[in-house]
Amino acid sequence: MTELPKTFDPAGLESRWYAHWETKGLFAPERPGADPWTLVNPPPNVTGSLHIGHALDNTLQDVLVRHARLKGKDARWVVGTDHAGIATQMVVERQLNAKQQKRTDFTREEFVAKVWEWKEESGGEITQQLRRLGCSMDWANERFTMDEGFSKAVLKVFVELHRQGLLYRDKRLVNWDPGLGTAISDLEVETREIKGSFWNLRYPLEDGSGFIQVATTRPETMLADMAVAVNASDTRYAALVGKKVRLPITGRLIPIITDDHADPELGSGAVKITPGHDFNDFEVGRRAGIEARDMLNMLDAKAQITQTSDGLIPVELLGLDRFEAREAVVERLKAEGFLVLHVDKDGEEHDSEPRTIQTPYGDRSGVVIEPWLTDQWYVDAATLAKPAIEAVRSGATRIVPKSWEKTYFNWMENIQPWCVSRQLWWGHRIPAWFAEDGSIYVAESEAEARAQAGEGVTLTQDSDVLDTWFSSALWPFATMGWPDADVKALGRYPNDVLISGFDILFFWNARMMMQGLHFMKQVPFKTLYLHGLVRAADGQKMSKSKGNVVNPLGLIDKYGADALRFFMAAMESQGRDIKMDEKRVEGYRNFATKLWNAARFCQSNGIGASATLEPPVASLAVNRWIIAETVGCVQALDLALADLRFDEAANTIYQFTWSRFCDWYLELIKPVIQGASPVRAEPVEAPSSSSDNAAEERTALRRAQGERVEDDAAIETRAVAGWVLDQILVMLHPFMPFITEELWSKMGAREHELIVAKWPMADARALDPEAAQEIDWLIRLVSEIRAARTELNVPPGARLPLHVRDASSETAQRLERQSAALARLARVDQADGEAPEGGSLQIVADEATFVLPIAGVVDLEAERTRLTKAIAAAEKERDGLAGRLGNPSFVERAKPEAVEKARADHAEKAAEAERLTAALARLG
């Protein structure tokens, strides 16, 4: 046993223990014959740094993997990083810009070499930060989505999907980021509310008989309009369907068509259709029979006006930025009389009507995203989705919380083709080669492509790279060595569980399901656990612009990794977001300190490491009780973790450690281990004194009779206390790995580190109802007496006589056995006979009434007056809050947090009034 320092300081021991675990390979111990258990982490971007979402996600994963490891399984947590095409290219380009250089100053190969150089020098900072959080990942087998083996898997998947007709090249609309010059995924688009405008335009009918009015937030796109749509049920336009309008500015003739996209109740009921620049219009155009290749495109890759295929855009508009073009188009429409002016409430005319508009922005470039018609590579997601849908319906993969299933099914059943190409230099270059005649050859290598094309054909490789979601969709099996290794034979596939934020359900989780089922013929994970977001204390989403982002590393510096981890687990309730609360993190640091001090108390009283996994033999009720409580805690913890109830699991071990072990058990055994022995049930002639030294006098008598009562009881109690503390350290280890490993090492000699110890046995035979009832009775009685003393302002140091009425023989025996503990913890002395007349404190426990006279200790009349006033005040506040909550106007109009606080305050005041009323009644 090594003496613990007086003060718990997490900083030093965290770095020391993590280095020890990693150096000794304890995150992936050799366990031949053990059941494999695998978890893969969502690979963070190689450019990333640890944010609060990562802290939650990885804490939950580490809880499970450490638990599985302690259960004796061959548990592996696969770790790696994503090459993050856009983000990484931007980082390196910014570095070049700082040197007055740009990407195009270099060849593609030279630039990619610079990215690899950056990756080796600066990439992967987040992996060091994950270590600070305590993540027990298999670093010896760390993967990267562009390492040689993984890249081989990506090429094989692309080529196989193309060969099977499930991956193809097509012209469709994409989210185009003009700032980055590439297509981006929906996940990389953030929608912002901006103050914009609504313009109303008049399009003249071809025959000159009138106009049809349309409205738009993007008037410049009228340069590429190809139709006007009205609803077939809209009688106002029935006679116009099939006719044409002549577009202002371009003079293009476009038809008036019918489509349900046009809502008769909105605006004029007529909608301009620009299929090459609007996702809804694209579908309308296809329903109208317009092929994608024939849709007009009026923008280049920088979102500047370019000539459409029909050559009708005026030359003076060519080359203008889209927003400059907007101004020019509006001015021209106004000058030519095609702009309908908006009249405000004051009768003043304006070119447009002010509107708040939901506008898409690139999350990295910060520029407005443009729907743009380009040739890209697509995956037939609808075909791949069918087995993935069935896998969840059949239960092959369980989604937790189950409420997410509906969202999953809705998206998968309506899934669109998946655009997998990106216009970047960094990433997996698409393995497709173009011939001059337009032929495309897809192969895993250029040599194979040339063999397909034949001699004399000039080939040029596609300059695009693959979307990073394409490669990360292979993560559960490509990280295991597929296609070279038989992953299923290794027992590492499917993974046991995947933990992920709900926000990437579609972009990553669903795509892993599709690719895993297609290539491995099995689901990639048995359980998919989706956690919520970590929000600011007021419930708002964290963002840099709001200034409410919390740095988890700062919290670790301040409170330790264990406290942050425990907060994350304790607050993770299925289906709910987490509100950041630094006070709670501080509270869990205090919890760690309490455990530390409990271990120091044990050390100072000769309690050390247990020699057995099974509980020691115990005869004393208090020891039989704590053994049963420990087993009950193990059972509850196992059930909570099996159901992925992280909050319930954390609360279970927290309450057991703090309340049962520290607050009660250690207090109850002090007389035993510090020289006083509990009284046995059998009668022994001894002094009847109820003073503090009664137990010592009885012990002295027994010693004189040749008994070794104190020694036996103390030996038993030290053994039980050491065993219970060991079980606590093991059970708490998945949540708080650092402090538990430190205490494990300091409490005595061990054969192995705690990280590879054995999980406690939930042996129901250790449950002891008789001991549980007795000690629970004692705790209840002491708690009631303490609460009553506090309510009635009894001085803390005052010892009160205790009279008992109507006690059964069982209660009398319990009082005899537990008299020392009761006297010490409740500061009472058992008294014979009836209680004297006058004010008294009365407690009812089961059938017995415990009377504690307090006349002379407390000014009874003054106390009655104080309690009466306090009751009135509490009731007044309670009733006021009840009236407020009963007002529908308040409940419906007030902010949800204000209503929630009012309800909490009402409950608090109601409980306070009830408690004070009971205290007044006790005075008699």
MOTAPE-V135498 format. One record per pair of residues at least 4 apart in sequence whose ideal C-beta (glycine too) atoms are under 8 Angstrom apart, sorted by the first residue. I is the first residue (numbers start at 0). J is the second residue. If there is no record, write none. Layout:
# MOTAPE-V135498
i/j
I/J
I/J
This chain:
# MOTAPE-V135498
i/j
0/602
0/607
0/608
0/745
0/746
0/747
1/744
1/745
2/602
2/745
3/595
3/598
3/599
3/602
3/742
3/745
4/8
5/599
7/591
7/592
7/595
7/596
7/738
8/12
9/13
9/558
9/559
9/560
9/561
9/562
9/588
9/591
9/737
9/738
10/14
10/556
10/559
11/15
12/16
12/737
12/738
12/741
13/17
13/131
13/133
13/559
13/560
13/561
13/737
14/18
15/19
16/20
16/736
16/737
16/740
16/741
17/21
17/130
17/131
17/133
17/737
18/22
19/23
19/25
19/752
20/25
20/26
20/135
20/740
20/752
20/754
21/25
21/26
21/130
21/138
23/752
24/28
24/139
25/135
25/752
25/754
25/755
26/76
26/135
26/136
26/137
26/138
26/139
27/75
27/137
27/139
27/140
28/68
28/755
30/71
30/72
30/73
33/71
33/72
33/73
34/71
34/72
34/73
35/72
35/73
35/75
35/489
35/490
35/491
36/64
36/67
36/72
36/73
36/74
36/75
36/495
37/74
37/75
37/76
37/77
37/491
37/492
37/494
37/495
38/60
38/63
38/64
38/74
38/75
38/76
38/77
38/494
38/495
38/496
38/497
38/498
39/76
39/77
39/474
39/475
39/478
39/494
39/497
40/56
40/57
40/60
40/76
40/77
40/78
40/79
40/134
40/136
41/56
41/498
41/499
41/500
41/503
41/507
42/79
42/80
42/81
42/142
42/144
42/471
42/474
43/47
43/53
43/80
43/81
43/125
43/129
44/80
44/81
44/83
44/86
44/87
44/125
45/80
45/81
45/82
45/83
45/87
45/118
45/122
45/123
45/125
45/143
46/83
46/86
46/87
46/90
46/122
47/53
47/80
47/83
47/86
47/124
47/125
48/124
48/125
48/128
49/53
49/54
49/125
49/128
49/129
49/131
49/132
49/551
49/552
50/54
50/548
50/550
50/551
51/55
51/533
51/541
51/548
51/549
51/550
51/551
51/579
52/56
52/500
52/532
52/533
53/57
53/125
53/128
53/129
53/551
54/58
54/132
54/533
54/551
54/563
54/564
54/567
55/59
55/530
55/533
55/567
55/571
55/577
56/60
56/498
56/499
56/500
56/530
57/61
57/129
57/132
57/134
58/62
58/132
58/563
58/564
58/567
58/568
59/63
59/498
59/528
59/530
59/567
59/568
59/571
59/645
60/64
60/76
60/134
60/498
61/65
61/76
61/132
61/133
61/134
61/135
61/564
61/733
61/736
62/66
62/564
62/568
62/640
62/645
62/648
62/733
62/734
63/67
63/496
63/498
63/640
63/733
64/68
64/74
64/75
64/76
64/135
65/69
65/74
65/135
65/732
65/733
65/736
65/754
66/70
66/640
66/733
66/758
67/72
67/74
67/495
68/72
68/74
68/135
68/754
68/755
69/729
69/732
69/733
69/754
69/755
69/756
69/757
69/758
70/758
71/757
71/758
75/137
75/491
76/134
76/135
76/136
76/137
77/136
77/137
77/140
77/142
77/478
77/479
78/126
78/129
78/134
78/136
78/137
78/138
78/140
78/141
78/142
79/141
79/142
79/143
79/144
79/474
79/478
80/122
80/123
80/125
80/126
80/141
80/143
80/144
81/144
81/467
81/470
81/471
82/87
82/143
82/144
82/145
82/425
82/426
82/467
82/470
83/87
83/467
84/88
84/421
84/423
84/425
84/426
84/464
84/466
84/467
85/89
85/179
85/181
85/183
85/187
85/363
85/421
85/423
85/467
86/90
86/363
87/91
87/114
87/117
87/118
87/122
87/425
88/92
88/102
88/114
88/423
88/424
88/425
89/93
89/179
89/363
90/94
90/117
91/95
91/110
91/113
91/114
91/117
91/425
92/96
92/101
92/102
93/97
94/98
94/117
95/100
95/101
95/102
95/104
95/113
96/100
96/101
100/104
100/105
102/110
102/424
105/109
105/110
105/113
106/110
107/111
107/424
107/462
108/112
109/113
110/114
110/424
110/425
111/115
111/424
111/425
112/116
113/117
114/118
114/425
115/119
116/120
117/121
117/122
118/122
118/123
123/127
124/128
125/129
126/130
126/138
126/141
127/131
128/132
128/552
129/134
129/136
130/134
131/552
131/555
131/560
132/551
132/555
132/560
132/563
132/564
133/560
133/561
133/564
133/736
133/737
135/736
135/754
136/141
137/141
142/146
142/148
142/149
142/478
143/149
144/149
144/153
144/467
144/470
144/471
144/474
145/149
145/150
145/426
145/427
145/470
146/150
147/151
148/152
148/477
148/480
148/483
149/153
149/470
149/473
149/477
149/478
150/154
150/427
151/155
151/482
151/483
152/156
152/473
152/476
152/477
152/481
152/482
153/157
153/427
153/465
153/469
153/470
153/473
153/477
154/158
154/427
154/430
154/443
155/159
155/443
155/482
156/160
156/469
156/473
156/514
156/518
157/161
157/166
157/429
157/430
157/441
157/465
157/469
158/162
158/430
158/441
158/442
158/443
159/163
159/518
160/165
160/166
160/378
160/517
161/165
161/166
161/167
161/431
161/441
162/441
164/379
165/378
165/379
165/382
165/383
165/517
166/376
166/377
166/378
166/379
166/419
167/376
167/377
167/379
168/374
168/375
168/376
168/377
168/431
168/439
169/291
169/374
169/375
169/377
169/416
170/291
170/292
170/372
170/373
170/374
170/375
171/281
171/291
171/372
171/373
171/375
171/377
171/416
171/418
172/275
172/276
172/277
172/278
172/281
172/370
172/371
172/372
173/182
173/183
173/370
173/371
173/373
173/375
173/418
174/182
174/183
174/184
174/185
174/187
174/188
174/359
174/368
174/370
175/181
175/182
175/183
175/300
175/302
175/368
175/369
175/370
175/371
175/373
176/180
176/181
176/182
176/183
176/187
176/361
176/363
176/364
176/366
176/368
177/300
177/301
177/302
177/364
177/366
177/367
177/369
178/361
178/364
178/365
178/366
179/183
179/361
179/363
179/364
180/300
180/301
180/422
181/421
181/422
181/423
182/371
182/373
182/375
182/418
182/420
182/421
182/422
183/187
183/188
183/361
183/368
183/421
184/188
184/418
184/466
184/468
184/506
185/505
185/506
186/468
186/502
186/503
186/506
187/361
187/362
187/363
188/359
188/360
188/361
188/362
188/368
189/359
189/360
189/361
189/362
190/357
190/358
190/359
190/360
191/357
191/358
191/360
192/355
192/356
192/357
192/358
193/355
193/356
193/358
194/353
194/354
194/355
194/356
195/216
195/353
195/354
195/355
195/356
195/358
196/216
196/350
196/351
196/352
196/353
196/354
197/214
197/215
197/216
197/341
197/351
197/352
197/353
197/354
198/214
198/215
198/216
198/218
198/329
198/332
198/338
198/350
198/351
198/352
199/212
199/213
199/214
199/266
199/267
199/338
199/339
199/341
199/351
199/352
200/212
200/213
200/214
200/215
200/218
200/221
200/247
200/271
200/332
200/337
200/338
200/339
201/210
201/211
201/212
201/336
201/337
201/338
201/339
202/210
202/211
202/212
202/213
202/227
202/244
202/245
202/246
202/247
202/271
202/337
203/207
203/209
203/210
203/244
203/245
203/247
203/337
204/208
204/209
204/210
204/211
204/239
204/242
204/243
204/244
204/245
205/242
205/243
205/244
205/245
205/252
206/242
211/227
211/236
211/239
211/244
211/255
211/267
211/269
212/267
212/269
212/339
213/227
213/266
213/267
213/269
213/270
213/271
214/266
214/267
215/220
215/221
215/271
216/354
216/356
217/276
217/325
218/325
218/328
218/329
218/332
219/304
219/321
219/322
219/324
219/325
219/328
220/224
220/271
220/273
220/276
220/277
220/297
221/246
221/247
221/248
221/271
221/273
221/328
222/248
222/249
222/297
222/304
222/307
222/312
222/316
222/324
222/328
223/273
223/275
223/276
223/295
223/296
223/297
223/307
224/246
224/251
224/253
224/271
224/272
224/273
225/253
225/272
225/273
225/274
225/275
225/284
225/289
225/294
225/295
226/253
226/254
226/255
226/256
226/271
226/272
226/274
226/283
226/284
226/287
226/289
227/244
227/253
227/254
227/255
227/256
227/269
227/270
227/271
227/272
228/255
228/256
228/257
228/258
228/260
228/261
228/269
228/270
228/272
228/283
229/233
229/235
229/236
229/239
229/240
229/255
229/256
229/257
229/258
229/261
229/268
229/269
229/270
230/257
230/258
230/259
230/261
230/262
230/263
230/268
231/240
231/257
231/259
232/263
233/237
233/261
233/263
233/268
235/263
235/268
236/240
236/255
236/268
236/269
239/255
240/255
240/256
240/257
241/254
241/255
242/254
242/255
243/252
243/253
243/254
243/255
244/252
244/253
244/255
245/250
245/251
245/252
246/250
246/251
246/252
246/253
247/331
247/332
247/335
247/337
248/312
248/313
248/328
248/331
248/332
248/335
249/307
249/311
249/312
249/313
250/311
251/309
251/311
255/269
256/272
256/283
256/287
257/261
258/272
258/283
258/286
258/287
260/270
260/279
260/282
260/283
261/268
261/269
261/270
262/268
263/268
264/268
272/277
272/280
272/283
272/284
272/287
273/277
273/280
273/295
274/280
274/281
274/283
274/284
274/285
274/289
274/294
274/295
274/372
275/281
275/294
275/295
275/296
275/297
275/371
275/372
276/280
276/296
276/297
276/298
276/369
276/370
276/371
276/372
277/281
277/370
278/282
278/370
279/283
280/284
281/285
281/291
281/294
281/370
281/372
282/286
283/287
284/289
284/294
285/289
285/290
285/291
289/293
289/294
290/294
291/372
294/372
295/307
295/308
295/309
296/305
296/307
296/308
296/371
296/372
297/304
297/305
297/307
297/312
298/302
298/303
298/304
298/305
298/321
298/369
298/371
299/303
299/305
300/422
302/320
302/321
302/369
303/318
303/319
303/320
303/321
304/312
304/316
304/317
304/318
304/319
304/320
304/321
304/324
305/317
306/310
306/312
306/317
307/311
307/312
312/316
312/317
313/317
315/327
316/324
316/327
316/328
319/323
319/324
319/327
320/324
321/325
321/369
322/326
323/327
324/328
325/329
326/330
327/331
328/332
329/333
329/338
329/350
329/351
330/334
331/335
332/337
332/338
333/337
333/338
333/350
338/350
340/348
340/349
340/350
341/348
341/349
341/350
341/351
341/352
342/346
342/347
342/348
342/349
343/347
343/348
343/349
358/367
359/367
359/368
360/364
360/365
360/366
360/367
360/368
361/365
361/366
361/367
361/368
375/418
375/419
375/420
375/463
376/418
376/419
376/420
376/429
376/431
376/463
376/465
377/416
377/417
377/418
377/419
378/383
378/416
378/417
378/419
378/469
379/383
379/416
380/384
380/414
380/415
380/416
380/417
380/513
381/385
381/414
381/415
381/416
383/387
383/513
383/514
383/516
383/517
384/388
384/411
384/412
384/414
384/509
384/513
385/389
386/390
386/513
386/516
386/517
387/391
387/411
387/509
387/512
387/513
387/516
388/392
388/408
388/411
388/412
389/393
390/395
390/396
390/512
390/516
390/522
391/395
391/396
391/397
391/398
391/404
391/407
391/408
391/512
392/408
395/522
395/525
396/512
396/522
396/524
396/525
396/526
396/527
397/525
397/526
397/527
398/403
398/404
398/407
398/526
398/527
398/529
399/403
399/526
399/527
399/528
399/529
399/573
399/643
400/529
400/573
400/574
402/574
403/407
403/501
403/504
403/529
404/408
405/409
406/410
406/504
407/411
407/504
407/509
408/412
409/413
410/414
410/504
410/505
410/509
411/509
417/510
418/466
419/465
419/466
419/468
419/469
420/429
420/461
420/463
420/464
420/465
420/466
421/426
421/463
421/464
421/465
421/466
422/462
422/463
423/463
423/464
424/464
425/464
426/464
426/465
426/467
427/464
427/465
427/469
427/470
428/460
428/461
428/462
428/463
428/464
428/465
429/460
429/461
429/463
429/464
429/465
430/441
430/442
430/443
430/444
430/448
430/460
431/439
431/440
431/441
431/448
431/460
431/461
432/439
432/440
432/441
432/442
432/445
432/448
432/449
432/452
432/458
432/459
432/460
432/461
433/437
433/438
433/439
433/458
433/459
433/460
433/461
434/438
434/439
434/440
434/452
434/456
434/457
434/458
435/456
435/457
438/452
438/456
440/448
440/451
440/452
440/458
441/448
442/446
442/447
442/448
442/450
442/451
443/447
444/448
445/449
445/458
445/460
446/450
447/451
448/452
448/458
449/456
449/458
452/456
452/458
465/469
465/470
466/470
467/471
468/472
468/506
468/507
468/510
469/510
470/477
471/507
471/510
471/511
472/507
472/510
472/511
472/513
472/514
473/477
473/481
473/511
473/514
473/518
474/478
474/511
475/479
475/492
475/493
475/494
475/497
475/511
475/515
475/523
475/524
476/481
476/486
476/492
476/515
476/518
476/519
476/523
477/481
479/484
479/486
479/489
479/491
479/492
480/484
480/486
480/489
481/486
481/518
481/519
484/489
485/489
486/491
486/492
486/519
487/492
487/519
487/521
492/519
492/521
492/523
493/515
493/519
493/521
493/522
493/523
493/524
493/525
494/523
494/524
494/525
495/524
495/525
495/526
496/524
496/525
496/526
496/527
496/528
496/643
497/508
497/511
497/523
497/524
497/526
497/527
497/528
498/528
498/530
499/503
499/504
499/507
499/508
499/527
499/528
499/529
499/530
500/529
500/530
500/531
500/532
501/529
501/530
501/531
502/532
503/507
503/508
504/508
504/509
504/529
505/509
505/510
506/510
507/511
508/512
508/527
508/529
509/513
510/514
511/515
511/523
511/524
512/516
512/522
512/523
513/517
514/518
514/523
515/519
515/521
515/522
515/523
516/520
516/521
516/522
516/523
519/523
526/643
528/643
530/571
531/571
531/574
531/575
531/576
531/577
532/540
532/576
532/577
533/541
533/549
533/576
533/577
533/579
534/538
534/539
534/540
534/541
534/576
534/577
534/578
534/579
535/539
535/540
535/541
535/545
535/547
535/549
535/578
535/579
536/578
536/579
536/580
536/581
537/547
537/578
537/896
538/576
538/578
538/896
539/545
539/547
540/545
541/545
541/547
541/548
541/549
541/579
542/547
542/548
543/548
549/553
549/554
549/579
549/581
550/554
551/555
551/563
552/556
553/557
554/558
554/562
554/563
554/581
554/584
555/559
555/560
555/563
558/562
558/563
558/584
558/585
558/587
558/588
559/563
559/588
559/591
559/737
559/738
560/564
560/737
561/565
561/587
561/588
561/591
561/734
561/735
561/736
561/737
561/738
562/566
562/584
562/585
562/587
562/588
562/590
562/591
562/735
563/567
563/584
563/587
564/568
564/734
564/735
564/736
565/569
565/587
565/590
565/591
565/649
565/653
565/734
565/735
566/570
566/580
566/583
566/584
566/587
567/571
567/577
568/645
568/646
568/648
568/649
568/734
569/583
569/587
569/645
569/646
569/649
569/650
569/653
570/577
570/578
570/580
570/583
570/646
571/577
571/645
571/646
572/645
572/646
573/643
573/644
580/584
581/585
582/586
583/587
584/588
585/589
586/590
587/591
588/592
589/593
590/594
590/653
590/656
590/657
591/595
591/735
591/738
592/596
593/597
593/656
593/657
593/661
594/598
594/656
594/661
594/727
594/731
594/738
594/742
595/599
595/738
595/742
596/600
597/601
597/660
597/661
597/665
597/724
598/602
598/724
598/742
598/745
598/746
599/603
600/604
600/665
601/606
601/607
601/665
601/720
601/721
601/724
601/746
602/606
602/607
602/745
602/746
604/672
604/673
604/717
605/672
605/717
606/672
606/717
606/720
606/721
606/724
607/717
607/721
607/746
607/747
608/721
608/725
608/743
608/746
608/747
608/748
608/749
609/615
609/718
609/721
609/722
609/724
609/725
611/615
611/722
612/757
612/759
612/760
613/760
613/762
614/626
614/629
614/630
614/719
614/722
614/762
614/765
615/622
615/626
615/715
615/718
615/719
615/722
616/715
617/622
617/623
617/626
617/715
617/719
618/622
618/623
618/715
619/623
619/671
619/677
619/712
619/715
619/716
620/624
620/677
620/769
620/770
620/773
620/774
620/816
620/817
621/625
621/664
621/667
621/668
621/671
621/677
621/716
621/770
621/774
621/820
622/626
622/668
622/715
622/716
622/719
623/627
623/767
623/769
623/770
624/628
624/767
624/770
624/771
624/773
624/774
624/775
625/629
625/659
625/660
625/664
625/719
625/720
625/723
626/630
626/719
626/722
626/723
626/765
626/767
627/631
627/765
627/766
627/767
627/770
627/771
628/632
628/655
628/659
628/771
629/633
629/655
629/722
629/723
629/726
629/727
629/759
629/765
630/634
630/759
630/760
630/761
630/762
630/763
630/765
630/766
631/635
631/766
632/636
632/651
632/652
632/655
632/659
632/726
632/730
633/637
633/726
633/730
633/758
633/759
633/760
633/761
634/638
634/761
634/763
635/639
635/647
635/651
636/640
636/648
636/651
636/652
636/730
637/641
637/761
638/642
639/644
639/645
639/647
639/648
639/651
640/644
640/645
640/648
642/647
644/648
645/649
646/650
647/651
648/652
648/734
649/653
649/734
650/654
651/655
652/656
652/727
652/730
652/731
652/734
653/657
654/658
654/659
655/659
655/660
655/727
656/660
656/661
656/727
656/731
657/661
657/662
658/662
658/663
659/663
659/664
660/664
660/665
660/723
660/724
660/727
661/665
662/666
663/667
663/774
663/778
664/668
664/720
664/723
665/669
665/720
666/824
667/774
667/777
667/820
667/824
668/672
668/716
668/720
669/673
669/823
670/674
670/675
670/676
670/677
670/694
670/819
670/820
670/823
671/675
671/676
671/677
671/709
671/712
671/713
671/716
672/713
672/716
672/717
672/720
674/695
674/709
675/694
675/695
675/698
675/709
675/819
676/694
676/697
676/698
676/701
676/708
676/709
676/712
676/713
677/694
677/712
677/816
677/817
677/819
677/820
678/694
678/697
678/815
678/816
678/817
678/818
678/819
679/683
679/708
679/816
680/812
680/815
680/816
683/697
683/700
683/701
684/700
685/693
685/696
685/697
685/700
686/693
686/696
686/697
688/692
688/693
688/696
689/693
689/818
689/822
689/828
689/829
689/830
690/828
691/822
691/823
692/696
693/697
693/818
693/819
693/822
694/698
694/819
695/699
696/700
697/701
698/702
698/708
698/709
699/703
700/704
701/706
701/708
701/709
702/706
702/707
702/708
702/709
707/711
708/712
709/713
710/714
711/715
712/716
713/717
714/718
715/719
716/720
717/721
718/722
719/723
720/724
721/725
721/746
721/747
722/726
723/727
724/728
724/742
724/746
725/729
725/743
725/746
726/730
726/759
727/731
728/732
728/739
728/742
728/743
728/753
729/739
729/753
729/756
729/757
729/758
729/759
730/758
730/759
731/735
731/739
732/736
732/739
732/740
732/753
732/754
732/756
735/739
736/740
736/754
737/741
738/742
739/743
739/753
740/744
740/752
740/753
740/754
741/745
742/746
743/749
743/752
743/753
743/756
744/749
744/752
744/753
749/753
751/755
751/756
752/756
766/771
767/771
768/772
769/773
770/774
771/775
772/776
773/777
773/813
773/816
773/817
774/778
775/779
776/780
776/810
776/813
776/844
776/845
777/781
777/813
777/817
777/820
777/821
778/782
779/783
779/844
780/784
780/821
780/825
780/842
780/844
780/849
781/785
781/820
781/821
781/824
781/825
782/786
783/787
783/842
783/844
784/788
784/825
784/827
784/840
784/842
784/849
784/851
785/789
785/825
786/790
787/791
787/793
787/840
787/842
787/851
787/918
787/921
788/793
788/795
788/799
788/826
788/840
789/793
790/866
790/914
790/915
790/917
790/918
790/921
791/840
791/853
791/857
791/862
791/866
791/918
791/921
791/922
792/857
792/862
792/865
793/797
793/799
793/840
793/853
793/856
793/857
794/856
795/826
796/826
797/826
797/856
798/826
798/827
798/828
799/826
799/827
799/828
799/840
799/851
799/852
799/853
799/856
800/827
800/828
800/829
800/830
800/834
800/851
800/852
801/821
801/825
801/827
801/828
801/829
801/830
801/849
801/850
801/851
802/830
802/832
802/833
802/834
802/849
802/850
802/851
802/852
803/810
803/811
803/814
803/829
803/847
803/848
803/849
803/850
804/833
804/847
804/848
804/849
804/850
805/846
805/847
805/848
806/810
806/811
806/814
806/846
806/847
807/811
807/845
807/846
807/847
808/812
809/813
810/814
810/845
810/846
810/847
811/815
812/816
813/817
814/818
814/821
814/829
817/821
818/822
818/829
819/823
820/824
821/825
821/827
821/829
822/826
822/827
822/828
822/829
827/851
830/834
834/839
834/850
834/851
834/852
835/852
835/854
837/852
837/854
837/859
838/852
838/853
838/854
838/857
838/859
838/922
838/923
839/850
839/851
839/852
839/853
839/854
839/921
839/922
839/923
840/850
840/851
840/852
840/853
840/921
840/922
841/848
841/849
841/850
841/851
841/921
841/923
842/848
842/849
842/851
842/921
843/847
843/848
843/849
844/849
853/857
853/859
854/859
857/862
858/862
859/863
859/922
860/864
861/865
862/866
862/922
863/867
863/919
863/922
864/868
865/869
866/870
866/915
866/918
866/919
866/922
867/871
867/919
868/872
869/873
869/915
870/874
870/912
870/915
870/916
870/919
871/875
872/876
873/877
873/908
873/911
873/912
873/915
874/878
874/908
874/912
875/879
876/880
876/904
876/908
877/881
877/905
877/908
877/909
877/911
877/912
878/882
879/883
880/884
880/901
880/904
880/905
880/908
881/885
881/905
882/886
883/889
883/901
884/889
884/890
884/898
884/901
884/902
884/905
886/890
887/891
888/892
889/893
889/898
889/901
890/898
893/897
893/898
893/901
894/898
895/899
896/900
897/901
898/902
899/903
900/904
901/905
902/906
903/907
904/908
905/909
906/910
907/911
908/912
909/913
910/914
911/915
912/916
913/917
914/918
915/919
916/920
917/921
918/922
